């Protein structure tokens, strides 16, 4: 398939996703408690996919992924500027849940909606065959993209990143924790993440961008 035709197919599918109302009109469980606003940035040319979790409150308002403190931390982890991060020719950003799922009784974000991935993710991935690095942020993305390579807990999976990297070909997958401020304690307890994984990640990112 020619690149232009593939790009047109992806653009058509993306428009359908952005108009999706399945979580309101045919929900699995309780319907979404607010108007849907799917947030995603697929790409027919980017080599890197950020497979994130779901939009938060600020992203729901802005309609742009990672326009919050988590985004600042993630860009720092990747070693990229905002201009690079938001360049769809360089990064595709496709969360597991496209809409802000709402909050639980304690004020934390609910898990990604269960309708999104079964309805759309396979179709989106099929139309981005050029991807060769997938960054799986959090448990839900790791379950989808890593399968049997997951190693028990999220900490175990991220800690086993070297073996996971070596086992993947030609598309490479790296597991990451969520860059939320709620994980600051995790980062302090797992200093190897910043001293070992991040330098490797940043080198792989830069190699693909340049």
Buried (B, 14 or more C-beta within 10 A) or exposed (E): EEEEEBBBBBEEBBEEBBEBBBBBEEBEEEBBEEEBBBBBBBBBBBBBBBBBBBBBEBBBEBEBBBBBEBBEBBBEBBBBEEEBBBBEEBBBBBBBBBBBBBEEEEEEBBBBBBBBBEBBBEEBBEBBEBBBBBBBBBBBBBBBBBEEBBBEEBBEBBBBBEEBBEEBEEBBBBBBBBBBEEBEEBBEEBEEBEEBBBEEBBEBBEEBBE
